[in-house]
Amino acid sequence: MKLRTFFLAAILVVGFIYLTSVAGWRLRRVFQPLRTSAAPMWSAPAAPRAALSSDEKNNIEIYNTAHLATVNITSVVYEESWFFQLVPRRGIGSGFLIDAEGRILTNHHVIAGEGRQVRDDRQLQVTLPGRDQRRYSAKVVADDTANDLALIQITPRSKLPFLRLGDSEGLQVGQKVLAIGNPFGLQGTLTTGVISSLGRTIEDEGERRLEDMIQTDAAINPGNSGGPLLDSAGNVIAINTAIYGPGGSIGIGFAIPINRAKVMLAWYQAKGRPRPRLGVDILPVSGDLAEELELPRTGGLLVLQVERGSLADRAGLRGARRNVIIGNYRIPVGGDLIVAIDGQPVEGRDSLSNALSRKRPGESLELTIYRDGRQTKLRVDLG
């Protein structure tokens, strides 16, 4: 029995010596996971990568061209604090070059905040795309507050890439669009979608009505305002302007048709200045208030005051002649009541400014007014 035990022990010792010296065995291998192969832990595609689709190629081609002409705009506006001190507020947005000389289209609210004017040129800065991100001071050369549009100018050191303006007439719901801008300061961001609807009317934060807007599901976020909305040919068909809902995009964005910007550009090119103001103060009246003032119940825009020498003055519009007290309000009366503009009934306070914003140099505005108990028409020549 002892001899058998001795032989078993000898076999175990010899085996241990062989494994640890001759066979190259290591103790640490006991604690290592088994390796069945040198293959990676992930799975490769079942088939080679497919070629890019025609839609993907179109997106890439447009982006490679358009993002080079889309700029970042930083503005500083001044607001009064509770202690009547001027406090600077910094804002960011987008814009795009429309020629090689540095003219840039954007939204008016990008350069002026919530209806405030830029106090001087040094408060408006444009950053160009690219690795060097060159920065330039800019000046405002034309604006259209009624349509939330502005044209600004930089003086570049060399010719710049620019975008071509398309045609916003004839657009169709379902048509592909691409939005480029700088959401949250992230330069050169591309989103895609379709035209969701046409002819939308929205109100901005200043309760200004913006009519005939293009609705899109292409993601538009804070910082995208003023950037281009492009068609599949790479032409600008609208200017990204607003989103529905707080914070960020929920798939409902709005853009100003580019043809409206062309009207502003036509005034600037022909006259070297923005389109002229009509020169009237108005008050929307209708219903019971209109009847109290002995005016048609359907109402319209009551002219309170006409600026001397203005377009309205030259056309023959009349302002108020006296005041009446209705309830707790003093209302100037006796002025003309504008009931229709270019044959279309007045729908609200912005009807006049919106109609005027669509007029080109040399055109006129036809006003239907109620005066002395009857209707008559006046023509306002816009020069």
C-alpha positions as CSV (number, residue, x, y, z in Angstrom):
1,M,0.0,0.0,0.0
2,K,2.8,2.3,0.9
3,L,4.6,1.5,-2.3
4,R,1.5,2.3,-4.4
5,T,1.2,5.7,-2.7
6,F,4.9,6.4,-3.3
7,F,4.5,5.7,-7.1
8,L,1.4,7.9,-7.4
9,A,3.2,10.8,-5.6
10,A,6.3,10.3,-7.9
11,I,4.1,10.5,-11.0
12,L,2.4,13.7,-9.8
13,V,5.8,15.3,-9.1
14,V,7.3,14.4,-12.5
15,G,4.1,15.6,-14.3
16,F,4.2,18.9,-12.4
17,I,7.9,19.4,-13.3
18,Y,7.2,18.7,-17.0
19,L,4.3,21.1,-17.3
20,T,6.1,23.9,-15.5
21,S,9.4,23.7,-17.4
22,V,9.3,21.6,-20.6
23,A,5.8,22.4,-21.7
24,G,6.0,26.2,-20.9
25,W,3.0,26.1,-18.5
26,R,2.4,29.2,-16.4
27,L,0.3,29.6,-13.3
28,R,-1.3,32.8,-14.5
29,R,-3.0,30.9,-17.4
30,V,-5.3,29.3,-14.8
31,F,-6.8,32.7,-14.2
32,Q,-7.0,33.9,-17.8
33,P,-10.3,33.5,-19.8
34,L,-10.1,30.9,-22.5
35,R,-9.4,32.3,-25.9
36,T,-11.0,30.4,-28.6
37,S,-9.9,32.7,-31.5
38,A,-8.3,36.1,-32.4
39,A,-11.6,37.3,-34.0
40,P,-13.0,40.8,-32.9
41,M,-15.8,41.0,-30.4
42,W,-18.1,42.8,-32.8
43,S,-19.9,41.7,-36.0
44,A,-19.0,43.2,-39.3
45,P,-21.7,44.1,-42.0
46,A,-23.1,41.1,-43.8
47,A,-22.4,42.8,-47.1
48,P,-19.9,45.6,-48.2
49,R,-21.0,49.2,-47.7
50,A,-23.6,50.2,-50.3
51,A,-23.0,53.2,-52.5
52,L,-24.6,56.5,-51.4
53,S,-28.1,57.0,-52.6
54,S,-28.9,59.8,-55.0
55,D,-30.6,61.7,-52.1
56,E,-27.6,61.4,-49.9
57,K,-25.3,62.6,-52.7
58,N,-27.6,65.6,-53.2
59,N,-27.5,66.5,-49.5
60,I,-23.7,66.3,-49.5
61,E,-23.3,68.3,-52.7
62,I,-25.5,71.1,-51.5
63,Y,-24.0,71.2,-48.0
64,N,-20.4,71.4,-49.4
65,T,-21.3,74.5,-51.3
66,A,-23.9,76.2,-49.1
67,H,-22.2,76.0,-45.7
68,L,-19.3,78.0,-47.0
69,A,-21.7,81.0,-47.6
70,T,-23.6,80.6,-44.3
71,V,-22.2,82.9,-41.6
72,N,-22.5,83.3,-37.8
73,I,-23.8,86.7,-36.6
74,T,-23.2,88.0,-33.1
75,S,-25.1,91.1,-31.9
76,V,-25.2,93.2,-28.8
77,V,-28.2,95.3,-28.0
78,Y,-28.8,97.5,-24.9
79,E,-31.8,97.2,-22.6
80,E,-32.7,99.4,-19.7
81,S,-32.5,97.8,-16.3
82,W,-34.9,98.6,-13.4
83,F,-32.5,101.4,-12.5
84,F,-32.6,102.8,-16.0
85,Q,-29.0,101.7,-16.8
86,L,-28.1,100.4,-20.2
87,V,-27.3,96.6,-19.9
88,P,-25.8,94.8,-22.9
89,R,-27.5,91.6,-24.1
90,R,-25.7,89.3,-26.5
91,G,-27.5,87.4,-29.2
92,I,-26.4,84.9,-31.9
93,G,-27.9,83.9,-35.2
94,S,-27.2,83.0,-38.8
95,G,-27.1,84.8,-42.1
96,F,-25.9,84.0,-45.7
97,L,-23.9,85.8,-48.3
98,I,-25.8,86.9,-51.4
99,D,-22.8,88.3,-53.3
100,A,-19.0,88.1,-53.3
101,E,-18.7,91.6,-51.9
102,G,-20.0,90.8,-48.4
103,R,-23.7,91.5,-48.4
104,I,-25.6,89.2,-46.0
105,L,-29.3,88.5,-45.6
106,T,-30.6,87.7,-42.2
107,N,-33.6,88.3,-39.8
108,H,-34.1,91.7,-38.3
109,H,-34.5,90.1,-34.8
110,V,-31.0,88.6,-35.2
111,I,-29.4,92.0,-35.4
112,A,-31.7,94.0,-33.1
113,G,-33.1,91.6,-30.5
114,E,-36.8,92.0,-29.6
115,G,-37.5,95.0,-31.8
116,R,-34.5,97.0,-30.5
117,Q,-32.1,98.8,-32.9
118,V,-28.4,98.2,-33.0
119,R,-26.8,101.2,-31.4
120,D,-23.7,101.3,-33.6
121,D,-21.8,99.2,-36.2
122,R,-19.2,97.9,-33.7
123,Q,-21.9,95.9,-31.9
124,L,-22.5,93.6,-35.0
125,Q,-20.0,91.0,-35.8
126,V,-19.9,88.3,-38.5
127,T,-17.8,85.2,-38.4
128,L,-17.1,83.4,-41.6
129,P,-17.0,79.6,-41.9
130,G,-13.8,77.7,-42.3
131,R,-10.8,76.8,-40.2
132,D,-9.6,80.4,-39.7
133,Q,-13.1,81.7,-38.9
134,R,-12.3,85.3,-39.9
135,R,-14.3,87.9,-38.1
136,Y,-15.6,91.2,-39.5
137,S,-17.6,94.1,-38.1
138,A,-20.8,94.7,-40.0
139,K,-23.2,97.5,-40.6
140,V,-26.9,97.5,-41.4
141,V,-27.7,98.9,-44.9
142,A,-31.4,98.0,-45.1
143,D,-34.1,96.5,-43.0
144,D,-37.8,95.6,-43.1
145,T,-39.1,95.2,-39.5
146,A,-42.6,94.3,-40.7
147,N,-41.2,91.2,-42.4
148,D,-38.3,90.6,-39.9
149,L,-35.7,91.1,-42.6
150,A,-32.3,92.8,-42.7
151,L,-29.4,93.3,-45.1
152,I,-26.0,93.8,-43.5
153,Q,-22.6,94.5,-45.1
154,I,-19.0,93.5,-44.3
155,T,-15.9,94.5,-46.1
156,P,-14.0,91.2,-46.8
157,R,-10.3,91.0,-47.8
158,S,-11.1,88.8,-50.8
159,K,-14.1,87.6,-52.8
160,L,-16.4,85.3,-50.9
161,P,-18.7,82.4,-51.9
162,F,-22.4,83.2,-52.0
163,L,-25.8,81.6,-52.5
164,R,-28.2,82.2,-55.3
165,L,-31.8,83.3,-54.5
166,G,-34.5,81.0,-55.9
167,D,-38.2,81.6,-56.4
168,S,-40.7,81.0,-53.5
169,E,-43.7,81.0,-55.8
170,G,-44.9,77.6,-56.9
171,L,-43.5,75.7,-53.9
172,Q,-45.4,72.5,-53.0
173,V,-46.1,70.8,-49.8
174,G,-43.9,67.7,-49.6
175,Q,-41.0,69.3,-51.4
176,K,-37.6,68.5,-50.0
177,V,-35.8,71.3,-48.2
178,L,-32.4,71.7,-46.4
179,A,-31.7,74.1,-43.5
180,I,-28.2,75.3,-42.7
181,G,-27.3,77.5,-39.7
182,N,-25.6,77.7,-36.4
183,P,-28.0,76.3,-33.8
184,F,-26.7,76.9,-30.2
185,G,-23.5,78.3,-31.8
186,L,-22.7,75.0,-33.6
187,Q,-21.5,76.3,-36.9
188,G,-22.4,74.7,-40.2
189,T,-25.2,72.5,-39.0
190,L,-27.3,70.8,-41.7
191,T,-30.8,69.5,-41.2
192,T,-33.2,68.2,-43.9
193,G,-37.0,67.8,-44.2
194,V,-39.9,68.8,-46.3
195,I,-42.3,71.7,-46.7
196,S,-45.1,70.9,-44.3
197,S,-47.5,73.7,-45.2
198,L,-47.7,77.0,-47.0
199,G,-49.3,80.3,-46.2
200,R,-49.0,80.1,-42.4
201,T,-49.6,83.2,-40.3
202,I,-47.7,83.4,-37.0
203,E,-47.0,86.0,-34.3
204,D,-43.5,86.7,-33.1
205,E,-42.5,87.5,-29.5
206,G,-43.4,91.2,-30.1
207,E,-46.9,90.2,-31.2
208,R,-46.0,91.1,-34.8
209,R,-48.0,89.1,-37.4
210,L,-45.8,87.4,-40.1
211,E,-48.0,86.2,-43.0
212,D,-47.5,83.7,-45.8
213,M,-44.8,81.8,-43.9
214,I,-43.4,78.4,-45.0
215,Q,-43.8,75.7,-42.5
216,T,-41.1,72.9,-42.4
217,D,-40.2,69.9,-40.3
218,A,-36.5,70.4,-41.0
219,A,-35.1,71.0,-37.5
220,I,-34.7,74.7,-36.7
221,N,-33.3,75.6,-33.3
222,P,-32.1,78.8,-31.5
223,G,-29.2,80.2,-33.5
224,N,-30.7,79.0,-36.9
225,S,-32.6,82.2,-37.4
226,G,-31.5,84.1,-40.5
227,G,-30.0,81.0,-42.1
228,P,-31.0,79.8,-45.6
229,L,-33.7,77.2,-46.4
230,L,-32.7,75.6,-49.6
231,D,-34.4,73.5,-52.3
232,S,-32.8,70.4,-53.8
233,A,-31.0,72.6,-56.4
234,G,-29.2,74.5,-53.7
235,N,-31.2,77.8,-54.3
236,V,-32.4,79.8,-51.3
237,I,-36.2,79.6,-51.2
238,A,-36.7,81.1,-47.7
239,I,-35.1,82.4,-44.6
240,N,-35.4,80.4,-41.4
241,T,-37.1,82.5,-38.8
242,A,-39.1,80.9,-36.0
243,I,-40.0,77.6,-34.3
244,Y,-43.2,76.5,-32.6
245,G,-42.8,75.7,-28.9
246,P,-40.3,76.6,-26.2
247,G,-36.6,75.7,-26.2
248,G,-35.8,73.7,-29.3
249,S,-37.3,72.2,-32.4
250,I,-40.3,69.9,-32.2
251,G,-40.6,69.6,-36.0
252,I,-42.5,72.8,-36.6
253,G,-40.4,75.6,-38.0
254,F,-41.3,78.6,-40.1
255,A,-39.4,80.5,-42.8
256,I,-39.9,83.8,-44.6
257,P,-40.4,83.3,-48.4
258,I,-37.3,84.6,-50.3
259,N,-39.4,86.6,-52.7
260,R,-40.3,88.9,-49.8
261,A,-36.6,89.6,-49.2
262,K,-36.2,90.3,-52.9
263,V,-38.7,93.3,-52.5
264,M,-36.5,94.8,-49.8
265,L,-33.4,94.2,-52.0
266,A,-35.1,95.9,-54.9
267,W,-35.8,99.0,-52.9
268,Y,-32.2,99.1,-51.7
269,Q,-30.9,98.6,-55.2
270,A,-33.2,101.2,-56.8
271,K,-33.2,103.9,-54.1
272,G,-30.2,103.1,-52.0
273,R,-32.5,103.0,-48.9
274,P,-35.3,100.9,-47.4
275,R,-38.9,101.2,-48.7
276,P,-40.6,104.4,-47.5
277,R,-43.0,104.6,-44.5
278,L,-46.6,105.5,-45.2
279,G,-46.5,108.0,-42.3
280,V,-49.8,107.3,-40.4
281,D,-50.8,106.3,-36.9
282,I,-53.7,103.9,-36.9
283,L,-56.2,102.2,-34.5
284,P,-58.0,99.0,-35.4
285,V,-61.7,99.4,-34.6
286,S,-64.7,97.1,-35.2
287,G,-68.0,95.9,-33.7
288,D,-69.4,97.9,-30.8
289,L,-66.6,100.4,-30.7
290,A,-67.0,101.2,-34.4
291,E,-70.7,101.8,-33.9
292,E,-70.0,104.0,-30.9
293,L,-67.8,106.1,-33.2
294,E,-70.5,106.1,-35.9
295,L,-68.5,104.0,-38.2
296,P,-69.4,100.7,-40.1
297,R,-69.6,97.8,-37.7
298,T,-67.3,95.8,-39.9
299,G,-64.6,98.3,-38.9
300,G,-61.1,98.8,-40.3
301,L,-58.1,101.0,-39.5
302,L,-58.9,104.4,-38.1
303,V,-56.4,107.0,-39.1
304,L,-55.4,109.0,-35.9
305,Q,-52.5,111.1,-37.3
306,V,-50.8,111.8,-40.6
307,E,-47.2,113.0,-40.8
308,R,-46.8,116.2,-42.7
309,G,-45.0,115.6,-46.1
310,S,-45.4,111.8,-45.8
311,L,-46.7,109.4,-48.5
312,A,-50.1,109.4,-46.8
313,D,-50.2,113.2,-46.6
314,R,-49.5,113.5,-50.3
315,A,-52.2,110.9,-51.1
316,G,-54.8,113.0,-49.2
317,L,-55.4,110.8,-46.1
318,R,-56.9,112.7,-43.2
319,G,-56.2,112.2,-39.5
320,A,-58.3,112.9,-36.4
321,R,-59.9,116.3,-35.8
322,R,-61.2,115.9,-32.2
323,N,-61.3,113.6,-29.3
324,V,-64.2,111.7,-27.7
325,I,-64.4,109.8,-24.4
326,I,-65.7,106.2,-24.6
327,G,-65.6,104.4,-21.3
328,N,-62.3,105.3,-19.7
329,Y,-60.5,106.0,-23.0
330,R,-59.9,109.2,-25.0
331,I,-60.1,108.3,-28.7
332,P,-59.2,110.7,-31.6
333,V,-61.9,110.7,-34.2
334,G,-62.8,112.4,-37.4
335,G,-60.0,110.7,-39.4
336,D,-60.4,108.4,-42.4
337,L,-61.3,104.7,-41.8
338,I,-59.3,102.3,-44.1
339,V,-61.6,99.4,-44.9
340,A,-59.7,97.8,-47.8
341,I,-56.2,97.7,-49.2
342,D,-55.7,96.8,-52.9
343,G,-59.3,95.5,-52.9
344,Q,-58.7,93.2,-49.9
345,P,-60.7,93.8,-46.7
346,V,-58.6,94.9,-43.7
347,E,-58.0,92.0,-41.3
348,G,-55.9,93.5,-38.6
349,R,-53.4,96.1,-37.5
350,D,-50.6,94.7,-39.7
351,S,-52.6,94.6,-42.9
352,L,-51.3,98.0,-44.0
353,S,-47.6,97.3,-43.3
354,N,-47.8,93.8,-44.8
355,A,-49.3,95.2,-48.0
356,L,-46.8,97.9,-48.2
357,S,-43.9,95.5,-47.7
358,R,-44.9,93.6,-50.9
359,K,-44.6,96.7,-53.1
360,R,-41.7,97.4,-55.4
361,P,-40.3,100.8,-56.3
362,G,-42.6,102.6,-58.7
363,E,-45.7,100.7,-57.6
364,S,-48.7,102.2,-55.8
365,L,-51.1,101.2,-53.0
366,E,-54.9,101.5,-53.4
367,L,-56.8,102.4,-50.2
368,T,-60.5,102.2,-49.8
369,I,-61.6,104.6,-47.1
370,Y,-64.8,105.5,-45.3
371,R,-65.1,109.3,-45.0
372,D,-68.1,111.5,-44.3
373,G,-70.6,108.6,-44.5
374,R,-69.4,107.1,-47.8
375,Q,-66.6,105.1,-49.3
376,T,-63.9,106.5,-51.7
377,K,-60.6,105.3,-53.0
378,L,-57.1,106.9,-52.7
379,R,-53.9,105.9,-54.5
380,V,-50.6,106.2,-52.7
381,D,-47.6,106.4,-55.0
382,L,-44.6,104.8,-53.5
383,G,-42.0,106.5,-55.8
